[in-house]
Each structure stands twice: as structure tokens, then as C-alpha cells.
Amino acid sequence: MDTRMAECRKFTNQFKADVALEAMRGDKTVQEIAAKHEVHPNQVST
């Protein structure tokens, strides 16, 4: 078993903006957007 902590992913400002704009459009659910971008749904809604 690996005892090292997992490294935190770093997201670019462009990635954050793309996800935020997609969420604001409202044509997909938060869960769909999160799955597409491989992030937790809480990160999308935040």
C-alpha cells in the first residue's frame, strides 16, 4: 500500500472559466459537467 498522499490537481484559469461558463449556461446538470471534466460536483457548483 502506498502511504504517500495523492497530489492535488492544479487547474488552469482557462479550465475553470470553461467549466464555470458551461455550468452557467444551464443546459447540463452539475453532475454531467463534473463527469465530463472529471471533477467533483461540488467543485462545479463552487
N, CA, C and O atoms as a Tripos MOL2 file, in Angstrom:
@<TRIPOS>MOLECULE
protein
  184   183    46     0     0
PROTEIN
NO_CHARGES

@<TRIPOS>ATOM
      1 N           0.8490   -1.1860    0.0000 N.3       1 MET1
      2 CA          0.0000    0.0000    0.0000 C.3       1 MET1
      3 C           0.8920    1.2460    0.0000 C.2       1 MET1
      4 O           1.8530    1.3410    0.7640 O.2       1 MET1
      5 N           0.5590    2.1730   -0.8520 N.am      2 ASP2
      6 CA          1.3300    3.4090   -0.9700 C.3       2 ASP2
      7 C           0.8570    4.3820    0.1110 C.2       2 ASP2
      8 O          -0.3300    4.7000    0.1760 O.2       2 ASP2
      9 N           1.7690    4.8550    0.9530 N.am      3 THR3
     10 CA          1.3960    5.7290    2.0600 C.3       3 THR3
     11 C           1.5040    7.2050    1.7220 C.2       3 THR3
     12 O           1.1650    8.0500    2.5500 O.2       3 THR3
     13 N           1.9700    7.5350    0.5170 N.am      4 ARG4
     14 CA          2.0670    8.9420    0.1200 C.3       4 ARG4
     15 C           0.6790    9.5130   -0.1340 C.2       4 ARG4
     16 O          -0.2220    8.8150   -0.5980 O.2       4 ARG4
     17 N           0.5260   10.7770    0.1750 N.am      5 MET5
     18 CA         -0.7410   11.4450   -0.1110 C.3       5 MET5
     19 C          -0.8310   11.7190   -1.6120 C.2       5 MET5
     20 O           0.1760   11.9810   -2.2690 O.2       5 MET5
     21 N          -2.0190   11.6560   -2.1290 N.am      6 ALA6
     22 CA         -2.2210   11.9670   -3.5390 C.3       6 ALA6
     23 C          -1.9380   13.4520   -3.7740 C.2       6 ALA6
     24 O          -2.2740   14.3020   -2.9490 O.2       6 ALA6
     25 N          -1.3230   13.7410   -4.8990 N.am      7 GLU7
     26 CA         -1.0370   15.1400   -5.2210 C.3       7 GLU7
     27 C          -2.3200   15.8480   -5.6240 C.2       7 GLU7
     28 O          -3.1930   15.2650   -6.2680 O.2       7 GLU7
     29 N          -2.4190   17.1050   -5.2380 N.am      8 CYS8
     30 CA         -3.5700   17.9150   -5.6300 C.3       8 CYS8
     31 C          -3.4480   18.2640   -7.1050 C.2       8 CYS8
     32 O          -2.3670   18.5780   -7.6020 O.2       8 CYS8
     33 N          -4.5820   18.2020   -7.7930 N.am      9 ARG9
     34 CA         -4.5810   18.5920   -9.1970 C.3       9 ARG9
     35 C          -4.5890   20.1020   -9.2810 C.2       9 ARG9
     36 O          -5.2400   20.7700   -8.4770 O.2       9 ARG9
     37 N          -3.8780   20.6380  -10.2370 N.am     10 LYS10
     38 CA         -3.8420   22.0830  -10.4660 C.3      10 LYS10
     39 C          -4.6620   22.3800  -11.7140 C.2      10 LYS10
     40 O          -4.4250   21.7940  -12.7700 O.2      10 LYS10
     41 N          -5.6120   23.2780  -11.5960 N.am     11 PHE11
     42 CA         -6.4660   23.6350  -12.7150 C.3      11 PHE11
     43 C          -6.0920   25.0200  -13.2190 C.2      11 PHE11
     44 O          -5.9040   25.9510  -12.4360 O.2      11 PHE11
     45 N          -5.9870   25.1420  -14.5410 N.am     12 THR12
     46 CA         -5.6660   26.4360  -15.1260 C.3      12 THR12
     47 C          -6.8860   27.3560  -15.0300 C.2      12 THR12
     48 O          -8.0190   26.8990  -14.8800 O.2      12 THR12
     49 N          -6.6300   28.6400  -15.1180 N.am     13 ASN13
     50 CA         -7.7340   29.6000  -15.1070 C.3      13 ASN13
     51 C          -8.6630   29.3710  -16.2870 C.2      13 ASN13
     52 O          -9.8760   29.5420  -16.1690 O.2      13 ASN13
     53 N          -8.1000   28.9840  -17.4250 N.am     14 GLN14
     54 CA         -8.9210   28.7210  -18.6100 C.3      14 GLN14
     55 C          -9.8600   27.5440  -18.3740 C.2      14 GLN14
     56 O         -11.0310   27.5930  -18.7510 O.2      14 GLN14
     57 N          -9.3430   26.4860  -17.7480 N.am     15 PHE15
     58 CA        -10.1640   25.3130  -17.4380 C.3      15 PHE15
     59 C         -11.3050   25.7140  -16.5070 C.2      15 PHE15
     60 O         -12.4530   25.3290  -16.7300 O.2      15 PHE15
     61 N         -10.9950   26.4810  -15.4700 N.am     16 LYS16
     62 CA        -12.0130   26.9220  -14.5170 C.3      16 LYS16
     63 C         -13.0750   27.7570  -15.2060 C.2      16 LYS16
     64 O         -14.2670   27.5980  -14.9430 O.2      16 LYS16
     65 N         -12.6440   28.6470  -16.0890 N.am     17 ALA17
     66 CA        -13.5850   29.5000  -16.8080 C.3      17 ALA17
     67 C         -14.4860   28.6780  -17.7230 C.2      17 ALA17
     68 O         -15.6880   28.9320  -17.8010 O.2      17 ALA17
     69 N         -13.9190   27.7020  -18.4080 N.am     18 ASP18
     70 CA        -14.7080   26.8500  -19.3020 C.3      18 ASP18
     71 C         -15.7780   26.0850  -18.5260 C.2      18 ASP18
     72 O         -16.9300   26.0130  -18.9520 O.2      18 ASP18
     73 N         -15.3890   25.5140  -17.3850 N.am     19 VAL19
     74 CA        -16.3400   24.7590  -16.5640 C.3      19 VAL19
     75 C         -17.4170   25.6930  -16.0170 C.2      19 VAL19
     76 O         -18.5990   25.3510  -16.0190 O.2      19 VAL19
     77 N         -17.0060   26.8690  -15.5490 N.am     20 ALA20
     78 CA        -17.9660   27.8330  -14.9960 C.3      20 ALA20
     79 C         -18.9680   28.2880  -16.0580 C.2      20 ALA20
     80 O         -20.1670   28.3560  -15.7880 O.2      20 ALA20
     81 N         -18.4910   28.5960  -17.2500 N.am     21 LEU21
     82 CA        -19.3970   29.0270  -18.3150 C.3      21 LEU21
     83 C         -20.3680   27.9210  -18.7090 C.2      21 LEU21
     84 O         -21.5440   28.1750  -18.9690 O.2      21 LEU21
     85 N         -19.8660   26.7030  -18.7490 N.am     22 GLU22
     86 CA        -20.7330   25.5710  -19.0800 C.3      22 GLU22
     87 C         -21.8180   25.4080  -18.0120 C.2      22 GLU22
     88 O         -22.9680   25.1070  -18.3320 O.2      22 GLU22
     89 N         -21.4520   25.6070  -16.7520 N.am     23 ALA23
     90 CA        -22.4290   25.4920  -15.6620 C.3      23 ALA23
     91 C         -23.4560   26.6230  -15.7210 C.2      23 ALA23
     92 O         -24.6360   26.4140  -15.4400 O.2      23 ALA23
     93 N         -23.0020   27.8120  -16.0850 N.am     24 MET24
     94 CA        -23.9070   28.9610  -16.1400 C.3      24 MET24
     95 C         -24.9150   28.8570  -17.2830 C.2      24 MET24
     96 O         -26.0210   29.3900  -17.1940 O.2      24 MET24
     97 N         -24.5290   28.1670  -18.3580 N.am     25 ARG25
     98 CA        -25.4560   28.0070  -19.4910 C.3      25 ARG25
     99 C         -26.7260   27.2910  -19.0520 C.2      25 ARG25
    100 O         -27.8190   27.6130  -19.5190 O.2      25 ARG25
    101 N         -26.5820   26.3110  -18.1460 N.am     26 GLY26
    102 CA        -27.7500   25.6230  -17.6150 C.3      26 GLY26
    103 C         -28.3300   24.5420  -18.5000 C.2      26 GLY26
    104 O         -29.4200   24.0460  -18.2130 O.2      26 GLY26
    105 N         -27.6360   24.1510  -19.5790 N.am     27 ASP27
    106 CA        -28.1810   23.1200  -20.4490 C.3      27 ASP27
    107 C         -27.7830   21.7000  -20.0150 C.2      27 ASP27
    108 O         -28.2840   20.7200  -20.5670 O.2      27 ASP27
    109 N         -26.8890   21.5920  -19.0330 N.am     28 LYS28
    110 CA        -26.4860   20.2980  -18.4850 C.3      28 LYS28
    111 C         -26.5480   20.3680  -16.9730 C.2      28 LYS28
    112 O         -26.4690   21.4500  -16.3920 O.2      28 LYS28
    113 N         -26.6910   19.2070  -16.3300 N.am     29 THR29
    114 CA        -26.7020   19.1860  -14.8750 C.3      29 THR29
    115 C         -25.2810   19.3100  -14.3490 C.2      29 THR29
    116 O         -24.3120   19.0820  -15.0730 O.2      29 THR29
    117 N         -25.1750   19.6750  -13.0760 N.am     30 VAL30
    118 CA        -23.8680   19.7700  -12.4310 C.3      30 VAL30
    119 C         -23.1590   18.4150  -12.5010 C.2      30 VAL30
    120 O         -21.9510   18.3510  -12.7290 O.2      30 VAL30
    121 N         -23.9130   17.3440  -12.3060 N.am     31 GLN31
    122 CA        -23.3330   16.0060  -12.3420 C.3      31 GLN31
    123 C         -22.7710   15.6810  -13.7270 C.2      31 GLN31
    124 O         -21.7050   15.0760  -13.8340 O.2      31 GLN31
    125 N         -23.4700   16.0720  -14.7720 N.am     32 GLU32
    126 CA        -22.9930   15.8190  -16.1390 C.3      32 GLU32
    127 C         -21.7060   16.5900  -16.4250 C.2      32 GLU32
    128 O         -20.7730   16.0550  -17.0240 O.2      32 GLU32
    129 N         -21.6630   17.8280  -16.0000 N.am     33 ILE33
    130 CA        -20.4700   18.6570  -16.2180 C.3      33 ILE33
    131 C         -19.2910   18.0970  -15.4310 C.2      33 ILE33
    132 O         -18.1800   18.0070  -15.9530 O.2      33 ILE33
    133 N         -19.5310   17.7220  -14.1810 N.am     34 ALA34
    134 CA        -18.4720   17.1710  -13.3360 C.3      34 ALA34
    135 C         -17.9070   15.8900  -13.9410 C.2      34 ALA34
    136 O         -16.6910   15.7020  -13.9590 O.2      34 ALA34
    137 N         -18.7650   15.0160  -14.4300 N.am     35 ALA35
    138 CA        -18.3060   13.7660  -15.0300 C.3      35 ALA35
    139 C         -17.4950   14.0340  -16.2920 C.2      35 ALA35
    140 O         -16.4710   13.3930  -16.5280 O.2      35 ALA35
    141 N         -17.9520   14.9750  -17.0940 N.am     36 LYS36
    142 CA        -17.2550   15.3040  -18.3400 C.3      36 LYS36
    143 C         -15.8410   15.8110  -18.0680 C.2      36 LYS36
    144 O         -14.9040   15.4530  -18.7820 O.2      36 LYS36
    145 N         -15.6850   16.6410  -17.0400 N.am     37 HIS37
    146 CA        -14.3940   17.2630  -16.7450 C.3      37 HIS37
    147 C         -13.6060   16.5310  -15.6570 C.2      37 HIS37
    148 O         -12.5120   16.9530  -15.2810 O.2      37 HIS37
    149 N         -14.1750   15.4280  -15.1530 N.am     38 GLU38
    150 CA        -13.5310   14.5890  -14.1400 C.3      38 GLU38
    151 C         -13.1920   15.3770  -12.8690 C.2      38 GLU38
    152 O         -12.0730   15.3090  -12.3600 O.2      38 GLU38
    153 N         -14.1760   16.1190  -12.3730 N.am     39 VAL39
    154 CA        -14.0520   16.8360  -11.1130 C.3      39 VAL39
    155 C         -15.2570   16.4900  -10.2490 C.2      39 VAL39
    156 O         -16.2360   15.9280  -10.7390 O.2      39 VAL39
    157 N         -15.1870   16.8230   -8.9750 N.am     40 HIS40
    158 CA        -16.2960   16.5680   -8.0580 C.3      40 HIS40
    159 C         -17.4010   17.5850   -8.3210 C.2      40 HIS40
    160 O         -17.1110   18.7460   -8.6130 O.2      40 HIS40
    161 N         -18.6670   17.1690   -8.2230 N.am     41 PRO41
    162 CA        -19.7690   18.1160   -8.4570 C.3      41 PRO41
    163 C         -19.7010   19.3680   -7.5830 C.2      41 PRO41
    164 O         -20.1090   20.4440   -8.0200 O.2      41 PRO41
    165 N         -19.1970   19.2450   -6.3660 N.am     42 ASN42
    166 CA        -19.0670   20.4330   -5.5080 C.3      42 ASN42
    167 C         -18.1310   21.4650   -6.1220 C.2      42 ASN42
    168 O         -18.3330   22.6660   -5.9420 O.2      42 ASN42
    169 N         -17.1210   21.0200   -6.8360 N.am     43 GLN43
    170 CA        -16.1900   21.9570   -7.4740 C.3      43 GLN43
    171 C         -16.8840   22.7140   -8.6020 C.2      43 GLN43
    172 O         -16.5770   23.8800   -8.8500 O.2      43 GLN43
    173 N         -17.8100   22.0580   -9.2790 N.am     44 VAL44
    174 CA        -18.5450   22.7290  -10.3620 C.3      44 VAL44
    175 C         -19.4520   23.7960   -9.7790 C.2      44 VAL44
    176 O         -19.4870   24.9220  -10.2760 O.2      44 VAL44
    177 N         -20.1910   23.4520   -8.7230 N.am     45 SER45
    178 CA        -21.1440   24.4090   -8.1660 C.3      45 SER45
    179 C         -20.4490   25.5610   -7.4500 C.2      45 SER45
    180 O         -21.0120   26.6490   -7.3290 O.2      45 SER45
    181 N         -19.2360   25.3280   -6.9800 N.am     46 THR46
    182 CA        -18.4900   26.3950   -6.3130 C.3      46 THR46
    183 C         -17.9850   27.3850   -7.3440 C.2      46 THR46
    184 O         -17.3300   28.3650   -6.9900 O.2      46 THR46
@<TRIPOS>BOND
     1     1     2 1
     2     2     3 1
     3     3     4 2
     4     3     5 am
     5     5     6 1
     6     6     7 1
     7     7     8 2
     8     7     9 am
     9     9    10 1
    10    10    11 1
    11    11    12 2
    12    11    13 am
    13    13    14 1
    14    14    15 1
    15    15    16 2
    16    15    17 am
    17    17    18 1
    18    18    19 1
    19    19    20 2
    20    19    21 am
    21    21    22 1
    22    22    23 1
    23    23    24 2
    24    23    25 am
    25    25    26 1
    26    26    27 1
    27    27    28 2
    28    27    29 am
    29    29    30 1
    30    30    31 1
    31    31    32 2
    32    31    33 am
    33    33    34 1
    34    34    35 1
    35    35    36 2
    36    35    37 am
    37    37    38 1
    38    38    39 1
    39    39    40 2
    40    39    41 am
    41    41    42 1
    42    42    43 1
    43    43    44 2
    44    43    45 am
    45    45    46 1
    46    46    47 1
    47    47    48 2
    48    47    49 am
    49    49    50 1
    50    50    51 1
    51    51    52 2
    52    51    53 am
    53    53    54 1
    54    54    55 1
    55    55    56 2
    56    55    57 am
    57    57    58 1
    58    58    59 1
    59    59    60 2
    60    59    61 am
    61    61    62 1
    62    62    63 1
    63    63    64 2
    64    63    65 am
    65    65    66 1
    66    66    67 1
    67    67    68 2
    68    67    69 am
    69    69    70 1
    70    70    71 1
    71    71    72 2
    72    71    73 am
    73    73    74 1
    74    74    75 1
    75    75    76 2
    76    75    77 am
    77    77    78 1
    78    78    79 1
    79    79    80 2
    80    79    81 am
    81    81    82 1
    82    82    83 1
    83    83    84 2
    84    83    85 am
    85    85    86 1
    86    86    87 1
    87    87    88 2
    88    87    89 am
    89    89    90 1
    90    90    91 1
    91    91    92 2
    92    91    93 am
    93    93    94 1
    94    94    95 1
    95    95    96 2
    96    95    97 am
    97    97    98 1
    98    98    99 1
    99    99   100 2
   100    99   101 am
   101   101   102 1
   102   102   103 1
   103   103   104 2
   104   103   105 am
   105   105   106 1
   106   106   107 1
   107   107   108 2
   108   107   109 am
   109   109   110 1
   110   110   111 1
   111   111   112 2
   112   111   113 am
   113   113   114 1
   114   114   115 1
   115   115   116 2
   116   115   117 am
   117   117   118 1
   118   118   119 1
   119   119   120 2
   120   119   121 am
   121   121   122 1
   122   122   123 1
   123   123   124 2
   124   123   125 am
   125   125   126 1
   126   126   127 1
   127   127   128 2
   128   127   129 am
   129   129   130 1
   130   130   131 1
   131   131   132 2
   132   131   133 am
   133   133   134 1
   134   134   135 1
   135   135   136 2
   136   135   137 am
   137   137   138 1
   138   138   139 1
   139   139   140 2
   140   139   141 am
   141   141   142 1
   142   142   143 1
   143   143   144 2
   144   143   145 am
   145   145   146 1
   146   146   147 1
   147   147   148 2
   148   147   149 am
   149   149   150 1
   150   150   151 1
   151   151   152 2
   152   151   153 am
   153   153   154 1
   154   154   155 1
   155   155   156 2
   156   155   157 am
   157   157   158 1
   158   158   159 1
   159   159   160 2
   160   159   161 am
   161   161   162 1
   162   162   163 1
   163   163   164 2
   164   163   165 am
   165   165   166 1
   166   166   167 1
   167   167   168 2
   168   167   169 am
   169   169   170 1
   170   170   171 1
   171   171   172 2
   172   171   173 am
   173   173   174 1
   174   174   175 1
   175   175   176 2
   176   175   177 am
   177   177   178 1
   178   178   179 1
   179   179   180 2
   180   179   181 am
   181   181   182 1
   182   182   183 1
   183   183   184 2
@<TRIPOS>SUBSTRUCTURE
     1 MET1         2 RESIDUE 1 A MET
     2 ASP2         6 RESIDUE 1 A ASP
     3 THR3        10 RESIDUE 1 A THR
     4 ARG4        14 RESIDUE 1 A ARG
     5 MET5        18 RESIDUE 1 A MET
     6 ALA6        22 RESIDUE 1 A ALA
     7 GLU7        26 RESIDUE 1 A GLU
     8 CYS8        30 RESIDUE 1 A CYS
     9 ARG9        34 RESIDUE 1 A ARG
    10 LYS10       38 RESIDUE 1 A LYS
    11 PHE11       42 RESIDUE 1 A PHE
    12 THR12       46 RESIDUE 1 A THR
    13 ASN13       50 RESIDUE 1 A ASN
    14 GLN14       54 RESIDUE 1 A GLN
    15 PHE15       58 RESIDUE 1 A PHE
    16 LYS16       62 RESIDUE 1 A LYS
    17 ALA17       66 RESIDUE 1 A ALA
    18 ASP18       70 RESIDUE 1 A ASP
    19 VAL19       74 RESIDUE 1 A VAL
    20 ALA20       78 RESIDUE 1 A ALA
    21 LEU21       82 RESIDUE 1 A LEU
    22 GLU22       86 RESIDUE 1 A GLU
    23 ALA23       90 RESIDUE 1 A ALA
    24 MET24       94 RESIDUE 1 A MET
    25 ARG25       98 RESIDUE 1 A ARG
    26 GLY26      102 RESIDUE 1 A GLY
    27 ASP27      106 RESIDUE 1 A ASP
    28 LYS28      110 RESIDUE 1 A LYS
    29 THR29      114 RESIDUE 1 A THR
    30 VAL30      118 RESIDUE 1 A VAL
    31 GLN31      122 RESIDUE 1 A GLN
    32 GLU32      126 RESIDUE 1 A GLU
    33 ILE33      130 RESIDUE 1 A ILE
    34 ALA34      134 RESIDUE 1 A ALA
    35 ALA35      138 RESIDUE 1 A ALA
    36 LYS36      142 RESIDUE 1 A LYS
    37 HIS37      146 RESIDUE 1 A HIS
    38 GLU38      150 RESIDUE 1 A GLU
    39 VAL39      154 RESIDUE 1 A VAL
    40 HIS40      158 RESIDUE 1 A HIS
    41 PRO41      162 RESIDUE 1 A PRO
    42 ASN42      166 RESIDUE 1 A ASN
    43 GLN43      170 RESIDUE 1 A GLN
    44 VAL44      174 RESIDUE 1 A VAL
    45 SER45      178 RESIDUE 1 A SER
    46 THR46      182 RESIDUE 1 A THR
